[in-house]
Each structure stands twice: as structure tokens, then as C-alpha cells.
Amino acid sequence: MNVRRRLIPTAALAGAVALAATALTACSGAAGASGGKDGKLDVMASFYPMQFLAERIGKDHVKVDTLTKPGVEPHDLEITPKQTAQLGEADVVLYLKTLQPAVDKAVAQSGVKNVVDAAALTKLEVHGTSGHDDHAAEEGASDGHDHSHGETGEDPHVWLDPVKYAEIAKGVGAALAKSDPDHAADYKKNTDELVAELGALDTEFKDGLKNTTSRTFITTHSAFGYLAERYGLDQEGISGVDPESEPSPARMKDLQAVAKKDNVSTVFFETLASDKTAKSLAADTGLTTDVLDPLEGITDKSQGADYFEVMRANLKNLQKALGNK
């Protein structure tokens, strides 16, 4: 497999409660246990995958708002002073550090006491594709933009691996229970149910991608490193983890060669970013195009109404593109 990775030293997953204690900056006592005027815990989620966890685990005990509205590309999010103030009023803020720099800054400025950083609930890795990292570095240097995430360039797209997403779910459940101990049993039950569903999804991907003609897929947005690593695939990204970065002519030439060598049939694009580059490469190589959704948001263009439906649509699209036997 060509996906290269380096483990980033983060807190080891020593149990959901211990992780939640690391990820949750708790104020004295069980702040937020009484929630807002309606008695619910006010949770502010940074973007859809965090919102989904809060809603599925909190259910009737939480009121969930999100900073990233449907249709907005999370990487490009700008935070208003009003939103920063709303962060400060939340009982719990759930976000993924390094994915959205504007959110990282707003959280730090908000003064909110209970903060859950999903990146501290699992191990983050650096993902690249063969021949891609050097081009990405060159492009980043030439256009004056930093296309990496965080100080070490770790990949934040952990929710696209059901196993890692389950690890995060456990930590989120424990953090909600700590903030609202009166409903701890319900949070635990809901977490266990969600983790079981994610385990079933993992099995579906394992079985569904076990026997394919090709193991390589090309995508505009290099968001699928964890998914590729988990299921033995090779992700070849046109751009880096930043979906708006422009590939170099050399990178496009490399991808044409990869497509021919590895029997690639499809170039994937996503719902929240431009498909221009994918269609250009497909036209130059005689390939088809299809959607591989990084699940950074749900809109009426999404191939499903929630995380599980879209992930299963991704699986079907991958099976078709890779030549499932």
C-alpha cells in the first residue's frame, strides 16, 4: 500500500473516561448539569461529524447547535464575534482541533469551560500518497499558503474511519456524562449503541472492499487517508487535505500515469467543493467521475441524510470504481 503515515504522539486511548478527562477542560463541579432554561445541556459543535455525535449520544438531553451551517466548506469557515460569544455561553463545546483554524482561535478566545477536543480522543496520523507529498510541499511554498494541518501536518479526517470515529464517540459520551451526571446512564447506553453501529459499518467496509480489481482511487480532496489505511486501499489525491489547493501540472501528469498503471476507472469529487479539477483529469485520461463524500456537511445534494447513509453510499461508489468482485 502506498499510503505513508507517521504516528503523532497523542494521549493513548486508555479508556473513554480517561480520554474524556484529557479532552474535557472541566470547570469546578458539574457545570452545565442543569443546562439551559429547558433543562437541556447546550452543546456547540464545530461541524457536522461532531454535531452527529452530540445528537446521537445526547438525544433528548441535549440541545445541539453547529458553527458550520449546511453547505459551508468547513475548512473555509470564518467565525463572527456573535458566534464566539455563543461559544462562551455553551455548556459544552465539541470540536476537532487543527481542522478549522478559525474555530481553534474562537474556542481559545471564548473562555468556555467545558471543551472536548476530538483530536485528543484518538491517534492522529500524517497521510500522504506516493509522489504527492513533495508536490504538495512545493505548491504550498509557491503559493504562500500552508496546506498542512497543525504543527506536524497531521490528517484531521478521522471520522471517515468508523473505528476511529467510535473511539471519539466513547470519549464524547464520557465527557457529556461528566458535564451532566444526572443522565450519565443514558449517555453510556446511547454511546454503546452508536459504537455497535460503527462496528457493523466497519465490517461492511471490510467485507465490501476485500476483493476488488484495483486498490487505488483518485480523489480531489485527500480526506480519505484513514479510510484507505483501514481497508488496504491507496488514496491518490489531486490536491492535499485542503480541497481548494491547486495541483501542479507535474502532479496531474503523475496521476495520469497512476491511473493507467493501477487500472483506475474513476476520479472522485465531493459535494462541497468544485469538481472542475476532477472533470479535467477525467477528460484527459478517459475516466469517469463519481462522488466520494468526506462528510464534512450534509446538504440536499448529499447521497444520504446522515453519517451512516452517506458512508454506505461511499462504500457502493468505491466498490463500483474499484471493480468489486
Backbone torsions as a table, in degrees:
resi	resn	phi	psi	omega
1	MET	NA	139.0	-174.7
2	ASN	-90.6	-8.8	-179.6
3	VAL	-65.5	123.0	-179.9
4	ARG	-102.2	142.1	-177.5
5	ARG	-144.2	155.7	172.9
6	ARG	-137.1	125.0	-179.0
7	LEU	-69.9	135.6	176.7
8	ILE	-94.9	129.0	-178.9
9	PRO	-68.1	103.1	175.4
10	THR	-121.2	177.9	179.7
11	ALA	-60.8	130.7	179.2
12	ALA	-69.4	149.7	-178.1
13	LEU	-79.9	86.5	-175.3
14	ALA	-99.7	21.1	-179.3
15	GLY	124.1	146.8	-174.2
16	ALA	-61.6	-38.9	-177.7
17	VAL	-67.3	-43.1	179.7
18	ALA	-64.7	-40.6	178.7
19	LEU	-65.0	-42.0	-180.0
20	ALA	-62.4	-35.4	178.3
21	ALA	-65.4	-34.3	177.0
22	THR	-72.2	-44.2	-174.0
23	ALA	-80.5	-24.9	-174.8
24	LEU	-99.1	115.0	174.9
25	THR	-86.1	97.2	-171.0
26	ALA	-93.1	142.8	173.7
27	CYS	-86.6	172.7	-177.6
28	SER	-64.8	138.7	-179.3
29	GLY	75.0	-171.7	-179.1
30	ALA	-96.5	67.6	179.9
31	ALA	-59.6	138.3	178.2
32	GLY	88.5	-3.2	-177.7
33	ALA	-61.9	-32.4	179.8
34	SER	-87.9	-13.7	177.5
35	GLY	64.7	-156.1	-179.4
36	GLY	-82.6	-161.7	-177.4
37	LYS	-61.9	-28.4	180.0
38	ASP	-87.6	4.4	178.8
39	GLY	81.8	0.9	-179.1
40	LYS	-93.2	152.9	176.9
41	LEU	-76.0	124.4	179.2
42	ASP	-84.1	114.5	-179.1
43	VAL	-115.0	128.2	174.2
44	MET	-107.2	119.0	179.9
45	ALA	-103.3	143.9	-176.4
46	SER	-73.8	-38.0	179.8
47	PHE	-160.6	178.6	-165.2
48	TYR	-52.8	-50.9	-177.6
49	PRO	-57.9	-31.5	176.2
50	MET	-76.3	-37.5	176.2
51	GLN	-61.2	-43.5	-179.1
52	PHE	-60.8	-43.8	178.8
53	LEU	-62.5	-45.4	-178.7
54	ALA	-61.8	-42.2	-178.2
55	GLU	-70.0	-40.9	-177.7
56	ARG	-72.4	-35.5	-177.7
57	ILE	-86.7	-37.6	-177.7
58	GLY	-82.0	-34.4	-178.6
59	LYS	46.3	-125.7	-172.6
60	ASP	-71.8	-10.8	-176.2
61	HIS	-89.7	-4.9	-176.6
62	VAL	-128.4	155.5	170.6
63	LYS	-118.5	115.1	-172.1
64	VAL	-108.6	128.3	171.3
65	ASP	-118.5	159.5	179.1
66	THR	-128.8	144.8	178.3
67	LEU	-77.2	-28.8	-176.8
68	THR	-103.6	107.4	-177.3
69	LYS	-74.3	156.3	179.8
70	PRO	-53.7	134.2	179.2
71	GLY	93.1	-12.1	179.0
72	VAL	-89.5	131.2	177.9
73	GLU	-72.6	116.8	-173.1
74	PRO	-56.0	-37.4	-178.6
75	HIS	-61.4	-27.4	-175.3
76	ASP	-95.8	3.6	-173.3
77	LEU	-61.0	134.8	171.3
78	GLU	-113.5	138.1	-177.0
79	ILE	-100.6	130.7	178.1
80	THR	-85.8	158.8	175.5
81	PRO	-56.5	-34.8	178.5
82	LYS	-63.1	-42.0	179.6
83	GLN	-67.0	-36.7	176.7
84	THR	-62.5	-40.2	177.2
85	ALA	-64.9	-39.7	178.2
86	GLN	-63.4	-35.8	177.0
87	LEU	-59.4	-43.6	-179.1
88	GLY	-65.2	-22.8	-179.0
89	GLU	-91.9	-10.1	-177.8
90	ALA	-71.6	150.2	174.0
91	ASP	-74.3	-38.8	179.4
92	VAL	-140.9	136.3	173.2
93	VAL	-113.4	127.6	-178.8
94	LEU	-117.0	117.6	-178.6
95	TYR	-146.5	175.4	179.2
96	LEU	-124.6	103.9	-174.5
97	LYS	-60.0	141.1	178.8
98	THR	88.3	-20.8	-179.9
99	LEU	-70.4	-41.7	-175.5
100	GLN	-129.5	95.2	-177.4
101	PRO	-54.3	-35.2	179.8
102	ALA	-64.8	-36.3	178.4
103	VAL	-70.1	-42.9	178.3
104	ASP	-54.9	-45.4	-179.0
105	LYS	-66.4	-43.4	-178.2
106	ALA	-65.2	-39.7	178.4
107	VAL	-61.6	-43.0	-179.8
108	ALA	-64.3	-34.9	-177.5
109	GLN	-83.0	-19.6	-170.1
110	SER	-74.4	-27.8	-177.3
111	GLY	78.1	9.3	-180.0
112	VAL	-61.9	141.0	-174.5
113	LYS	-85.3	-43.7	-175.6
114	ASN	-99.7	101.4	-177.1
115	VAL	-121.1	125.7	176.8
116	VAL	-109.5	114.7	177.0
117	ASP	-97.5	108.3	-177.1
118	ALA	-61.9	-25.9	180.0
119	ALA	-67.0	-19.7	178.5
120	ALA	-89.0	0.0	-176.0
121	LEU	-100.2	-0.1	178.3
122	THR	-156.4	172.7	177.7
123	LYS	-85.4	129.4	173.7
124	LEU	-92.9	149.5	-179.2
125	GLU	-129.8	162.8	170.6
126	VAL	-96.6	126.0	178.7
127	HIS	-117.2	138.2	172.6
128	GLY	-140.0	174.8	174.9
129	THR	-123.0	153.1	-174.4
130	SER	-54.0	125.1	178.6
131	GLY	80.2	-5.8	-171.8
132	HIS	-91.3	-34.0	-172.0
133	ASP	-62.9	-40.6	-179.9
134	ASP	-64.7	-40.9	178.2
135	HIS	-63.4	-42.1	-179.2
136	ALA	-61.5	-41.1	-179.8
137	ALA	-65.4	-41.3	179.3
138	GLU	-62.8	-44.4	-178.9
139	GLU	-64.2	-41.3	179.9
140	GLY	-61.8	-39.2	-179.4
141	ALA	-71.4	-36.2	-175.1
142	SER	-76.8	-31.1	-176.6
143	ASP	-99.1	-0.9	175.1
144	GLY	80.2	7.9	-179.7
145	HIS	-112.6	148.1	176.3
146	ASP	-95.1	111.8	-178.2
147	HIS	-94.4	5.6	176.3
148	SER	-90.5	172.8	178.4
149	HIS	-121.0	125.9	176.7
150	GLY	76.0	178.7	-176.4
151	GLU	-68.3	-28.1	-175.4
152	THR	-109.4	5.2	177.7
153	GLY	71.5	26.3	-178.3
154	GLU	-71.4	151.4	-178.7
155	ASP	-83.8	122.3	-177.5
156	PRO	-89.6	-2.6	-170.2
157	HIS	-81.6	50.3	-173.3
158	VAL	-69.7	-24.5	-175.9
159	TRP	-68.5	-14.7	179.4
160	LEU	-80.9	-3.4	170.3
161	ASP	-106.5	109.8	-176.8
162	PRO	-56.5	-30.5	-179.6
163	VAL	-69.3	-45.1	178.9
164	LYS	-69.9	-35.4	177.9
165	TYR	-63.4	-35.8	177.2
166	ALA	-66.1	-37.9	176.5
167	GLU	-61.5	-42.5	178.6
168	ILE	-65.6	-41.1	179.5
169	ALA	-57.5	-42.0	179.2
170	LYS	-61.0	-43.3	179.4
171	GLY	-67.3	-38.2	178.0
172	VAL	-65.2	-43.6	178.8
173	GLY	-59.4	-44.2	179.4
174	ALA	-65.9	-36.7	179.5
175	ALA	-67.7	-40.5	177.1
176	LEU	-64.6	-39.7	178.5
177	ALA	-63.8	-37.0	179.0
178	LYS	-68.4	-36.2	179.7
179	SER	-77.4	-26.1	-176.6
180	ASP	-137.4	70.6	-174.0
181	PRO	-61.7	-22.9	179.5
182	ASP	-61.3	-26.4	-178.2
183	HIS	-115.7	23.5	-176.2
184	ALA	-57.5	-39.6	-178.5
185	ALA	-63.2	-39.5	179.0
186	ASP	-67.4	-41.9	178.2
187	TYR	-61.1	-40.2	179.4
188	LYS	-64.9	-44.7	179.7
189	LYS	-61.9	-46.7	-179.1
190	ASN	-64.8	-38.5	177.9
191	THR	-63.4	-45.4	-179.8
192	ASP	-60.6	-39.8	179.3
193	GLU	-65.1	-43.2	-179.5
194	LEU	-66.5	-42.7	178.9
195	VAL	-61.5	-38.4	177.5
196	ALA	-64.2	-41.0	178.0
197	GLU	-63.9	-40.2	178.9
198	LEU	-67.7	-34.0	175.5
199	GLY	-64.5	-39.5	177.3
200	ALA	-66.1	-38.4	178.2
201	LEU	-64.7	-41.6	176.7
202	ASP	-57.4	-43.9	178.4
203	THR	-63.1	-39.6	178.3
204	GLU	-60.9	-43.4	179.7
205	PHE	-67.5	-43.4	179.3
206	LYS	-58.1	-51.5	-178.4
207	ASP	-68.2	-39.1	-175.2
208	GLY	-73.1	-22.5	-178.0
209	LEU	-112.9	14.4	-175.7
210	LYS	-68.9	-43.5	-175.9
211	ASN	-123.4	100.7	179.4
212	THR	-132.8	156.4	-179.7
213	THR	-68.1	-38.9	179.1
214	SER	-124.0	154.0	175.8
215	ARG	-112.4	4.0	-175.3
216	THR	-108.8	134.9	172.5
217	PHE	-131.1	146.0	179.4
218	ILE	-108.5	132.0	-178.8
219	THR	-139.4	149.4	-179.4
220	THR	-66.9	-33.8	-172.5
221	HIS	-116.8	118.7	-176.8
222	SER	-77.5	60.0	-177.3
223	ALA	-98.1	-3.5	-167.4
224	PHE	-109.4	25.8	179.9
225	GLY	-62.5	-41.6	179.4
226	TYR	-68.3	-40.7	178.5
227	LEU	-63.4	-44.4	179.4
228	ALA	-63.0	-43.1	179.2
229	GLU	-62.0	-43.4	-176.8
230	ARG	-64.8	-38.1	-171.2
231	TYR	-113.7	19.1	172.6
232	GLY	69.4	33.7	179.2
233	LEU	-106.8	169.7	179.0
234	ASP	-119.5	109.2	176.9
235	GLN	-84.2	128.6	172.0
236	GLU	-117.4	107.2	-176.8
237	GLY	-92.0	135.8	175.1
238	ILE	-70.0	-47.1	173.1
239	SER	-111.4	-179.3	179.9
240	GLY	-84.7	-153.0	178.5
241	VAL	-69.0	-16.9	173.0
242	ASP	-89.2	112.6	-174.0
243	PRO	-68.1	-14.2	-177.2
244	GLU	-94.6	-5.6	-178.9
245	SER	-71.2	143.0	-176.2
246	GLU	-91.7	131.2	178.1
247	PRO	-74.4	151.4	177.4
248	SER	-78.8	159.5	175.1
249	PRO	-57.7	-35.2	179.1
250	ALA	-64.2	-39.0	179.6
251	ARG	-65.4	-41.9	179.4
252	MET	-62.6	-38.9	178.4
253	LYS	-65.7	-41.3	178.4
254	ASP	-59.9	-42.7	-177.3
255	LEU	-66.6	-34.4	175.9
256	GLN	-61.7	-39.3	178.9
257	ALA	-69.1	-40.5	179.2
258	VAL	-62.5	-44.0	-178.9
259	ALA	-58.9	-41.3	-179.5
260	LYS	-70.9	-44.1	-175.9
261	LYS	-68.0	-41.7	-172.2
262	ASP	-101.2	14.4	174.7
263	ASN	58.8	44.7	-179.9
264	VAL	-82.3	134.9	-177.6
265	SER	-109.4	-18.6	-166.9
266	THR	-137.8	141.7	170.2
267	VAL	-109.6	122.4	-177.1
268	PHE	-91.0	141.4	169.9
269	PHE	-127.0	176.1	-175.4
270	GLU	-121.5	175.1	-173.5
271	THR	-83.8	-27.7	-173.4
272	LEU	-99.3	-1.6	-179.7
273	ALA	-128.3	165.9	-177.4
274	SER	-63.7	142.5	177.3
275	ASP	-99.5	9.7	-174.7
276	LYS	-58.4	-49.1	-176.9
277	THR	-66.5	-40.6	179.0
278	ALA	-61.3	-44.2	-178.9
279	LYS	-67.9	-33.7	178.3
280	SER	-66.0	-46.1	179.0
281	LEU	-65.2	-41.8	179.8
282	ALA	-60.8	-41.7	-179.9
283	ALA	-65.1	-38.2	-178.4
284	ASP	-72.2	-24.2	-174.2
285	THR	-113.3	-1.4	-179.8
286	GLY	72.4	25.9	-179.9
287	LEU	-96.8	165.4	174.5
288	THR	-94.3	170.3	175.8
289	THR	-121.6	153.0	177.4
290	ASP	-156.2	174.3	-177.0
291	VAL	-98.3	132.1	167.0
292	LEU	-126.6	108.2	-168.2
293	ASP	-90.6	121.2	177.9
294	PRO	-75.6	0.5	172.6
295	LEU	58.0	40.2	177.1
296	GLU	-87.4	-7.9	177.6
297	GLY	-172.8	154.9	177.4
298	ILE	-111.3	127.9	176.4
299	THR	-132.1	-179.3	178.4
300	ASP	-69.9	-9.4	176.5
301	LYS	-91.8	-8.2	-178.6
302	SER	-68.1	150.9	-179.8
303	GLN	-89.4	47.0	-179.8
304	GLY	159.8	163.6	-175.1
305	ALA	-95.9	-12.4	179.8
306	ASP	-153.2	-178.0	-176.5
307	TYR	-52.4	-50.4	-174.5
308	PHE	-66.3	-41.0	-179.8
309	GLU	-65.0	-41.8	-179.2
310	VAL	-70.0	-39.4	178.2
311	MET	-62.8	-38.6	178.8
312	ARG	-69.8	-33.0	174.3
313	ALA	-66.2	-39.6	175.9
314	ASN	-60.0	-42.1	179.8
315	LEU	-61.2	-46.2	179.4
316	LYS	-61.5	-41.9	-179.7
317	ASN	-66.4	-38.8	176.9
318	LEU	-65.7	-43.4	179.2
319	GLN	-58.6	-43.8	-179.9
320	LYS	-64.4	-45.4	-176.0
321	ALA	-69.7	-36.1	-176.0
322	LEU	-87.3	-6.9	179.2
323	GLY	76.6	63.9	-178.9
324	ASN	-63.1	131.8	-177.6
325	LYS	-90.9	NA	NA
